[in-house]
Amino acid sequence: MMKRSLRRESGFSLVELAVAMVIIGVIGIFVWRWVVSTREPMQRPAMMRQLSEAQSAVEGFVLRNARLPCAAAGTNGSESCGDAAAVRLPWRTLGLSSEFGRLHYGVNRGGGWDLAEIPNLLVRPADGVSPDLYIDFTGMPELPDYPSTLETAVTASASVVAAAGRATAAIVAAKGRRLDPLTGNPAPPNGLDWCRVLRRFAANPTAAGVLAAGNVANSVPVAFVLAHPGENGAFDGNNAVGAGGSWQFDFPGRPQDNNFDDLALAVGPADLAARIGCAARLSEMQAVAQGAYAAYDNARVMQEYWKLRVFDIETSESAVQGAKTGVALAAMGLALATASGVLSIASAANTEGVTAFIVVMAAANVGLSIAETVLAAQELVEAEAALVVSKQKQAAADTYAVQLYDTFTSTLNHAVSLDTKGLNP
């Protein structure tokens, strides 16, 4: 009789399988609860990061175009400036990916940038800057006009002529700076003029029609606002278009609950001006331009002083000519006095003899003529010395003029470079 060996077959029994399934189920419950509990903290930073990236893109658009971008009418991401009801972020215009198409975007609109009470931050202002560099620097630079009647020719030094040429070139560059030197087309806007519009908005934030975030009872004026629909993908509260009357954006940081999970980011006019560097750039531009104006005023005063120097040289040369004439007349008078004295003595000797009176009178006339000749010669020396001093003052004025012209040229060129640079880094 053959013996059958008993072997335990491999595999799980039903009991073991049931125990394993229970353990897996318990672990799954714990994992599910952990995922649910950590799901929102993992997504909220991503939403805020997306809002921050969108904010940076909007501000970068301002630096390039000197205005805020218009909202998009749909999810295609392109600006729709003619649609006042557009509320989507123009992600394509801003160079972002299509995932930013879910964001809502609002921007302050107004009548324009010139005379309207409410500035329109979507409109690029006319080119210019405060203070204005388009002004005509009339009467500068000039060179002194020395009359051709002067005995010795006097002209402006070569250094003055060169400095005046540099100043002229700077003025020409300031007038034509808004044209591209290569293409002749208008140069890209610099954003400084838009900063002035933004500052005007910040000074009058309660004007009717200004975009605000909040609700009918409480709101804050903003330059632009961004809203994320949150985890549920739908805008809640005032962020829903048409909710709450004319309000379309809630306060950033509104507490979230079962009925509201949106996230928002709003930027006020003063904050936006600080973020893009308006105050610092406008202050620097103002200081440098005022320096150019001061240099211009000093140069104009110096040019008037030049006219005095020309008059001084003319007067000195006239004095020299008069002194030379005086010396010639005095010498002629001395000769005549001497001849008259000799004749008087000879005449007296041919009559009844020489008298003391005639001799004294002849000697007095000769002495007086000698004194007049000496004084005339002294006046000539003094007049010639005064002419030398006048010409030295003219040379010093030329040196001073070079300094003033070069100071004006330097400050004006600096102002032009700042205006060209604008808000660009």
Secondary structure, 3 states (H helix, E strand, C coil): CCCCCCCCCCCCCHHHHHHHHHHHHHHHHHHHHHHHHHHHHHHHHHHHHHHHHHHHHHHHHHHHHCCCCCCECCCCCCECCCCCCCCECCHHHHCCCHHHHHCEEEECCCCECCCCCCECCCCCCCCCCCCCCCCCCCCCCCCCCCCCCCCCCCCCCHHHHHHHHHHHHHHHHHHCCCECCCCCCECCCCCHHHHHHHHHHHHCCCCCCCCEEECCCCEEECCEEEEECCCCCCCCHHHCCCCCCCCCCCCCCCCCECCECCEEEEECHHHHHHHCCHHHHHHHHHHHHHHHHHHHHHHHHHHHHHHHHHHHHHHHHHHHHHHHHHHHHHHHHHHHHHHHHHHHHHHHHHCCCCCHHHHHHHHHHHHHHHHHHHHHHHHHHHHHHHHHHHHHHHHHHHHHHHHHHHHHHHHHHHHHHHHHHCCCC
